[in-house]
Structure formats: C-alpha cells, structure tokens
C-alpha cells in the first residue's frame, strides 16, 4: 500500500515537473529576447488562412524551444557554467576567452588574419599597392596631400592574448604584405600604427583586457591621434597644433563590457575629454547626398590657427574615438565613412580638402574598392 502511495506521489511530482516549462511558457506574440537580440517564435496556429497548417507540428516544436518556461534561466546557467568552469563564451559566436583570460573578438576572417592563412599573391599585393599610388598621385595633381593610415586589431598588438587553440604561421599577415609593399615600392605617405602601439603597450593598455575588444582604448586612440599628427607635421613645418595630455580631463572608470547579460570583469580604464574644445559640429547640408549618412559629420574650428581643410575617410577607430581631436587641429574637418571609397571623387569635388586621411581597421578589407576606384580615375 505504501509503495503504491509512493508511486502515485512520484507520478504526480514527475508530471508537475515536466508540465512546469509549459505552464510557465511565454504565450505572448512579438516578444524580443534581449540576450539574443531577436524575436521569439510566435504561438503556432492550427488553422492558418482558413486552412489546416501542415507545418503545425514543427511550428509547435520551434515555439516550445523558444518560449518554454525557465528558458532564460537555463540558458544563463549554462553560459555561466561554461564561462566559470571551462572558460568558454556562449551566445556570442564571435567572442572568445583568450589564453590569459582576455575578452577576444574574432570572426572567422579575423582568425584567418591572425593565423596568416589568407595571404595574398605577390601580384595582388602589387595591384593593391599601386592602386594606392594612383590615388595618391591623382590627389597630388589637385594639390591635396594623401595619408594612408593603417589601424590594427587587438590580435596584432596583443598576439599573446589570442586563443591558444589557434596557431600562427610565419610572422607576416595579409595586411603586413600591403603595408610593407607601399612603404618599399611607392611614394605614398603610409602611416602604420603597429610598431608605435607595440612600443606603447609596454607601459600602457592600448587595448583593454575586458573592455571593447574590437577597438583600442582611449589611451591607445590618443597615441594614434598624436602619431598621425606628428607625421603630418613633419611634412608641413609643424604648422598644426597637436593636443597634449594637459588639454584633456583624464578620468578613470570601469570600461569592462558585459556579455551574456552577466559576464562582467572590471577593467578600470582612462577616459579622455577635451578640456576646452574649440571645434563645433556644423550642418551637414553641405555634404549633399553624403550628409544623409548619420555616421558622417562636419566640424568647424575658427580658432585652429590655419585654414586647412581635412577629409577623414575612415571607420570607427577614428569616428568613435578621435574625430574631435582632429577637429581641434584643423579649420574644417569632414568625416566620411570608408564605405564610400568608390565615391571619393564626388566627396573631393564637394569639399576640396587640403589633406586626405584614408584609414582602415585591419579587419576592414577595402582593397577591392581601392583597386576599383584607382581604375576609375586612371
């Protein structure tokens, strides 16, 4: 008799346990999963558009996987165990834990970059390098100075922090190939920030341990701005003001990012704020069609001490960190995203700059656009 009671209790408890995920399921439509940044599957319909839904069974399965009760708790618990116990990152397919615990961002293409598995042929390297020469000469004929700036991803400055499971072949990447060719075989003003950052990392964090792994720190960005400006001043009799550390209010705060909603490692980093900025943002209507892109901007500085107009054709390494710094050094600055490389001639016609800085992050391969534009202007 007692055994029968135990069996009944067991069955009741078992049914309750397996029913809870359904009882606590989400029955609302249009719900967004914040962790996954997507809509969850809506409640399935047996009758759809007046007819029997032939996919009802598979729709129910998809709905249950997305909406079962305690789903978020189970996902978070699994992610926490994977991170704390095994040092793995879940739900963020391009985020990894480096060999010394650093947060690493790496797409498949970036892993190939690090491992040197995607080197270019000598012919392709020469084609890209000579395309930069063509662009530099074309701008030079218009009286415009051209500087090609190469920014680098974290794995090139801190290779020792990358995942131990990825081996590096040789010491030359596909970006190194192009930079070296330009330096040795062209007259292009090539500004590669790699050696400078490798030197600065001995004393400073130029990329963070647990902060945004896709960009440099504000300290690293300041060094980048300073280095680029020094190179420009070498060609222009030191005529441009370069901000010093005394021109900033420098504070320290936690810049560690949060992944999976709970993975957070404190990372106390510097924040640079220009103390007395002279440059102001201006109306983008002068940019014509290019003013419609919210990433673009115009900066005017009546106290720059020069009448030089600078075009920054770049990406987030400059746009998110040091465009305001450049604006303190020149009378007018236009920032246009590198996605518009093929339209550089149109931008030049609108703005008529004195200097063009063309900047790319290592992971942003715009070589096809550079070659295409060079062919266009030949």
C-alpha positions in Angstrom: 0.0 0.0 0.0 2.8 2.4 1.0 4.6 1.5 -2.2 1.5 2.4 -4.2 1.3 5.8 -2.5 5.0 6.5 -3.2 4.4 5.6 -6.9 1.4 8.0 -7.1 3.4 10.8 -5.4 6.3 10.1 -7.8 4.0 10.2 -10.8 2.3 13.5 -9.6 5.7 15.1 -9.0 7.0 13.9 -12.3 4.0 15.2 -14.2 4.3 18.5 -12.3 8.0 18.9 -13.2 7.6 18.2 -16.9 4.5 20.4 -17.0 6.1 23.4 -15.4 8.0 24.6 -18.5 4.7 24.5 -20.4 2.7 26.2 -17.6 5.4 28.9 -17.3 5.8 29.3 -21.0 5.5 32.6 -22.8 2.2 32.8 -24.7 2.6 36.3 -26.0 3.5 37.2 -29.6 6.1 39.7 -30.6 8.4 39.1 -27.6 12.1 40.1 -28.1 14.9 38.1 -26.5 17.3 40.8 -25.2 20.1 38.4 -24.8 19.8 37.1 -28.4 18.6 40.3 -29.9 15.8 38.6 -31.9 12.1 37.9 -31.9 11.0 34.7 -30.3 8.8 32.3 -32.3 5.1 33.3 -32.1 2.4 30.9 -30.9 1.7 28.3 -33.6 -1.7 28.2 -35.3 -3.6 25.0 -36.2 -5.7 26.8 -38.7 -3.9 29.4 -40.9 -5.7 31.5 -43.6 -8.8 29.3 -43.2 -6.8 26.1 -43.9 -5.1 23.4 -41.8 -1.5 24.4 -41.1 0.6 21.5 -42.5 3.6 22.7 -40.5 1.8 22.8 -37.2 3.9 20.1 -35.6 7.2 21.7 -36.5 5.8 25.1 -35.5 4.9 23.8 -32.1 8.4 22.4 -31.7 10.0 25.7 -32.7 7.7 27.6 -30.4 8.4 25.4 -27.4 12.2 25.7 -27.9 11.9 29.5 -27.9 9.2 30.0 -25.3 9.3 27.2 -22.7 9.3 28.3 -19.1 12.6 28.9 -17.3 14.4 29.1 -20.8 16.3 32.2 -19.9 17.4 30.8 -16.6 18.6 27.6 -18.2 20.5 29.4 -20.9 22.1 31.8 -18.4 23.0 29.0 -16.1 24.6 27.0 -18.9 26.5 30.1 -20.1 27.7 30.8 -16.6 28.9 27.3 -16.1 30.7 27.3 -19.5 32.4 30.6 -18.6 33.3 29.9 -15.0 34.3 26.3 -15.3 35.5 25.8 -18.8 36.5 29.3 -19.9 34.1 29.3 -22.9 31.9 32.0 -24.2 28.3 31.2 -25.4 25.6 33.1 -27.2 28.2 35.5 -28.7 29.7 33.5 -31.5 32.5 35.9 -32.3 33.5 36.5 -28.6 36.1 34.2 -27.1 38.3 33.9 -24.0 42.0 34.5 -24.7 44.8 32.3 -23.4 45.2 34.6 -20.4 41.6 35.4 -19.8 41.2 38.5 -22.1 38.0 39.0 -24.0 38.7 38.4 -27.7 36.6 39.4 -30.7 37.3 37.3 -33.8 35.2 36.5 -36.8 36.3 33.6 -39.0 38.1 36.1 -41.3 39.9 37.6 -38.3 41.0 34.2 -37.1 42.4 33.6 -40.6 44.1 37.0 -40.4 45.8 36.1 -37.1 46.8 32.6 -38.3 48.1 34.1 -41.6 46.0 31.6 -43.6 44.8 34.2 -46.2 48.0 35.7 -47.6 47.7 37.4 -50.9 49.7 36.6 -54.0 52.6 38.9 -55.0 50.6 40.1 -58.0 47.6 41.0 -55.9 49.7 42.8 -53.3 51.3 44.9 -56.1 47.9 45.6 -57.6 46.6 47.0 -54.3 49.8 48.9 -53.5 49.9 50.5 -57.0 46.2 51.5 -56.7 47.1 53.5 -53.6 49.9 55.1 -55.6 47.4 56.0 -58.3 45.1 57.6 -55.8 47.9 59.5 -54.1 49.2 60.8 -57.5 45.6 61.8 -58.5 45.1 63.8 -55.3 48.6 65.2 -55.6 47.8 66.6 -59.0 45.0 68.5 -57.3 47.3 69.9 -54.7 45.9 67.5 -52.0 48.2 65.6 -49.6 47.3 62.0 -49.1 48.0 59.8 -46.0 47.1 56.2 -45.8 46.6 55.2 -42.1 46.5 51.5 -41.1 44.9 50.7 -37.8 45.3 47.2 -36.3 43.1 44.8 -34.5 43.8 43.6 -30.9 45.3 40.3 -32.1 48.1 42.1 -33.9 49.1 44.2 -30.9 48.5 41.6 -28.3 49.0 38.3 -30.2 50.0 36.6 -26.9 46.4 37.1 -25.7 44.7 35.3 -28.6 43.2 31.8 -28.2 45.8 29.2 -27.6 44.0 26.8 -29.9 44.9 28.9 -33.0 48.4 28.6 -34.3 50.2 31.4 -36.2 52.1 30.5 -39.4 55.0 32.9 -40.0 55.2 36.5 -39.0 53.5 38.3 -41.9 49.8 38.9 -42.3 47.9 39.9 -45.4 47.8 43.5 -44.0 51.5 43.4 -43.4 52.0 42.4 -47.0 50.3 45.6 -48.3 51.8 47.9 -45.7 55.3 46.7 -46.5 54.8 46.9 -50.2 53.5 50.5 -50.0 56.5 51.5 -47.8 59.1 49.9 -50.1 57.7 50.3 -53.6 55.6 53.5 -53.6 55.8 57.2 -52.7 52.5 57.0 -50.7 52.6 58.6 -47.2 51.9 55.3 -45.3 51.2 55.6 -41.6 51.1 52.2 -40.0 50.4 52.4 -36.2 51.6 48.9 -35.4 55.1 49.5 -34.3 54.1 52.5 -32.3 51.3 50.6 -30.4 53.6 47.6 -29.8 56.1 50.0 -28.2 53.4 51.9 -26.2 51.9 48.7 -24.8 55.0 48.2 -22.7 53.8 51.0 -20.5 50.1 51.5 -21.2 47.0 49.5 -22.0 46.4 50.4 -25.7 43.7 47.7 -26.0 41.8 46.6 -23.0 41.6 43.2 -21.2 37.9 43.1 -20.6 36.6 46.2 -22.4 35.5 46.5 -26.0 37.8 44.0 -27.8 37.0 45.5 -31.2 38.8 48.8 -30.7 41.7 50.4 -29.0 41.4 52.1 -25.6 41.0 55.9 -25.3 44.7 56.0 -24.3 45.6 54.0 -27.4 43.4 56.2 -29.5 45.2 59.3 -28.1 48.5 57.8 -29.1 47.2 57.1 -32.5 46.0 60.7 -33.0 49.3 62.1 -31.7 51.4 59.8 -34.0 49.3 60.7 -37.1 49.5 64.4 -36.4 53.3 64.2 -35.9 53.7 62.5 -39.2 51.6 65.2 -40.9 53.5 68.0 -39.2 56.8 66.5 -40.5 55.6 67.4 -44.0 54.1 70.8 -43.0 56.7 72.6 -40.9 54.9 71.8 -37.6 52.1 74.2 -38.5 49.3 72.2 -36.8 48.6 72.2 -33.1 48.7 68.8 -31.5 46.7 68.3 -28.3 48.8 67.3 -25.3 47.7 65.4 -22.3 47.3 68.7 -20.5 44.5 69.6 -22.9 42.3 66.8 -21.6 40.4 66.0 -18.4 41.5 62.4 -17.9 39.4 60.2 -15.5 39.4 56.5 -14.7 36.3 54.4 -14.8 35.2 50.8 -15.3 35.2 50.1 -19.0 34.6 46.4 -18.8 31.8 45.2 -21.1 29.0 42.8 -20.1 28.4 39.7 -22.2 25.5 37.2 -22.0 23.9 39.6 -19.5 26.1 38.6 -16.6 29.7 38.1 -17.6 31.5 41.2 -16.5 35.1 41.7 -15.4 36.0 45.1 -14.0 38.5 47.0 -16.3 39.5 50.4 -14.9 40.5 52.5 -18.0 41.2 56.1 -18.8 38.6 58.4 -20.4 39.9 61.4 -22.3 37.6 64.5 -22.6 38.9 67.6 -24.3 39.0 70.3 -21.7 38.3 73.5 -23.7 37.1 72.3 -27.2 37.2 75.0 -29.9 35.7 73.0 -32.7 31.9 72.7 -33.2 29.7 70.4 -35.3 28.2 72.1 -38.3 25.2 71.5 -40.5 25.8 68.5 -42.9 23.7 70.0 -45.7 27.0 71.0 -47.5 27.7 67.2 -47.8 24.8 66.8 -50.2 23.9 63.1 -50.6 26.7 62.1 -48.1 25.0 64.1 -45.4 22.2 61.6 -45.2 24.5 59.1 -43.5 24.2 59.6 -39.8 27.8 58.5 -39.3 29.2 61.5 -41.2 30.0 64.9 -39.7 31.4 68.3 -40.4 33.5 70.2 -37.8 34.4 73.9 -37.9 37.2 75.4 -35.8 37.6 79.2 -36.2 40.5 79.2 -33.6 42.6 76.5 -35.3 45.2 78.9 -36.4 45.1 77.7 -40.0 42.7 77.4 -42.9 43.5 73.8 -43.7 40.6 71.5 -44.7 40.9 67.9 -43.7 38.9 65.0 -45.1 38.8 61.9 -42.9 37.7 58.9 -44.9 37.7 56.3 -42.2 35.9 53.9 -39.9 35.1 53.6 -36.2 38.7 53.7 -35.0 38.6 57.5 -35.8 34.9 58.2 -35.8 34.2 56.8 -32.3 37.4 58.0 -30.7 39.5 60.9 -32.2 37.5 62.8 -34.8 37.0 65.6 -32.2 40.8 65.6 -31.6 41.5 66.1 -35.3 38.9 68.9 -35.3 41.0 70.8 -32.8 43.9 70.8 -35.2 42.3 72.0 -38.4 39.9 74.8 -39.5 37.4 72.4 -41.1 37.0 68.6 -40.9 34.7 66.4 -42.9 34.3 62.8 -41.8 33.0 60.3 -44.4 32.9 56.6 -43.9 35.3 54.4 -45.9 32.3 52.6 -47.3 32.2 55.5 -49.8 35.7 54.8 -51.2 34.3 54.4 -54.7 32.8 57.9 -54.4 35.9 59.7 -53.3 36.0 61.8 -56.4 32.5 63.1 -55.6 33.5 63.9 -52.0 36.6 65.7 -53.2 34.6 67.8 -55.6 32.2 68.8 -52.8 34.7 69.6 -50.1 38.0 70.4 -51.9 40.2 69.4 -49.0 43.9 70.2 -48.5 44.6 66.8 -46.8 43.0 63.4 -47.0 43.5 60.8 -44.3 42.3 57.4 -45.5 42.1 55.0 -42.6 41.1 51.3 -42.3 40.9 48.9 -39.5 42.8 45.6 -40.1 39.6 43.6 -40.2 38.0 46.0 -42.8 39.4 44.9 -46.2 38.6 47.7 -48.6 41.2 46.6 -51.2 38.6 45.8 -53.8 37.1 49.3 -53.5 40.6 50.9 -53.6 41.5 49.0 -56.8 38.2 49.8 -58.4 38.4 53.5 -57.6 42.0 53.6 -58.9 40.9 52.0 -62.2 38.1 54.6 -62.4 40.4 57.6 -62.2 43.2 56.3 -64.4 
